[in-house]
Amino acid sequence: MYAHKVALKKLKSLGLVLMEGKLLRRLAVNVKIFWVWLDRKIGNITRFCVMPFYKVKNNSIPFLPLQHGVACNPKYISDELIRRKLPIDIYWSVNRAQYAKMKVDHIYSKLAPDGIIDEEDPDYNALQEYVKEHVHFVRPNSLAYFQAAGSAKVLVTNELLGDKFYPFPIKKSQITTETWHGSLGIKRFDLSHYKTNLSWPEAAKRTGRLTSYCFSNSTFEENVFRETFWEKTPMLRLGHARNDIFFDNYENMRKFLRNEFIVKHPSLTRVEEGQEEAPEYQFALYAPTFRDSHNFNVFKLDPEMVLEALRDRFGGHWKLLVRYHNNDKKTGAAKKNTIKSPDVINVTSYPDMQELLSFTDVAITDYSSWIFDFVLTGKPGFIFAMDIDEYYNERGFYFGFEDTPFTVAKDSETLAENIRNFDAESYPAKVKAFLDDKECVDDGHASERIADQIEEWMGLH
């Protein structure tokens, strides 16, 4: 079906390339595309012939995350399994060398008083040894990747099960789980609204057919699952593991992550003339989502105006953190960043969004679902959406911004005004009403509940 749609799309453009004198160049490109397609087809056939013969191991679990980085729900589930030092083998699909170093400090920091790492602690050393023996990293779509996927009892993903062009078979004895990378997000991604490309929806439909269980954090998310790609998939409302970091039992980890971030950025420890010590900064995070049109002009936030409003309303010293979506990073659009100031820190390359959110004091975004995770902190959040009408027509929303705790601005002046007028007295009630309406169950213990379920599936209870 996907190949048929692509062929029709190419056929419709034939008259255009003939008139523009680009026929031979287009043919050369299409010949190359054909060989790539044929190579993938041969790989697909080989996998579907060979992988059914891999023996399933009850003590093996691969994490196959979105963007192949150690982050999001899979990371926090994996961390909990590692803390338990279970007799299992954990496999991570990663495509960057720096991700292939499991950060034991981050895992241990949940247990460390005040987030201070004690390398002499037996628990710390035990975690180091466990990771060395039980945690493995494999390159996406490599032989080792498919061997891990084909022989695992439980598979964990937070988007597609296997990449768009590299499907693989699933046995009846295997359990596949979807943890998704959104939760209470506003933007639609069902087939009638997803217009970015043709290949992703086909892969998403395949994922829906192969998913054994979806982990959800709310009735709202379950309804979204039902109307997208998991119409008949059983739901386990155990919460989102990545949101545990916002609750009291992760206070030590938050302190560690904040201190680690400060140490890595000299501007946060610099002592200016007339100061005895560096000021203690608060952080506002601006992280917009991508546009299907790759229009980067909609991200023109005025940093000085926003920072001045933050100082006026909340007092103290502020830095603005800016993080662009991975899709913009991949297309090179993030290089067009115009939000620059001595008080702006570009954190686009920071690998784990949830870690950033854990020490963020004020949130600013447009339509990204991360602010609907951040709302669990009860800290101030603001919407800055220059193209709200156009985006609604492009993607559509599950609910209106008037049903959220957040004010909406289409320009920097209005955003600054909304910050100055932030009502700290009414905001908590709005947050509670929003979470109650969605029937959200996140409470800081989702990773523990999910780990318990995985242990049961693996026969470790």
Number of C-alpha atoms within 10 A of each C-alpha: 8 12 11 9 12 12 11 10 11 12 11 10 10 13 10 12 15 12 9 8 10 12 15 11 11 15 12 11 11 13 12 12 12 12 11 11 14 12 11 15 14 10 16 16 12 12 19 14 12 13 18 15 11 15 13 18 18 19 19 20 25 28 27 27 29 21 17 18 21 26 22 25 29 27 20 25 24 25 21 20 21 24 19 13 15 15 13 19 20 22 23 28 27 22 17 13 9 10 17 18 14 18 13 18 20 19 20 25 23 22 19 21 14 14 23 17 17 15 12 8 10 10 15 21 15 13 19 18 14 19 20 12 12 16 20 17 20 21 17 20 17 11 12 15 20 23 17 26 30 25 24 28 23 24 25 26 24 22 19 22 27 23 20 15 16 16 21 22 17 20 18 9 12 19 20 22 24 27 24 22 19 20 21 22 20 21 19 18 18 18 15 10 15 16 15 13 9 14 14 18 21 15 22 22 15 18 24 22 14 20 23 20 19 25 23 26 26 23 17 18 22 22 12 19 20 16 13 18 21 25 14 14 19 14 20 16 20 22 26 32 30 25 25 23 23 25 16 12 15 18 19 19 27 25 20 22 19 16 14 13 16 14 12 10 11 10 15 17 15 12 13 10 7 6 9 8 11 12 15 11 14 18 21 24 24 24 24 22 18 21 16 15 10 13 11 16 12 18 24 15 21 17 23 18 14 23 21 16 20 23 15 13 16 13 11 12 15 21 20 28 22 20 23 21 17 17 16 20 15 9 10 11 17 17 11 11 15 14 18 15 12 10 15 20 19 16 17 18 12 11 16 15 17 21 21 19 23 22 20 20 18 20 22 24 21 25 23 18 18 22 23 21 19 21 22 18 17 18 15 23 23 22 23 26 23 19 14 17 10 10 18 14 10 18 20 20 17 14 12 9 14 9 11 17 24 21 17 21 19 16 17 19 14 15 24 24 15 20 23 17 12 18 11 11 8 10 17 16 12 16 21 14 15 18 20 12 13 14 14 22 18 23 19 19 19 26 25 19 17 22 20 16 16 21 18 11 16 19 10 14 9
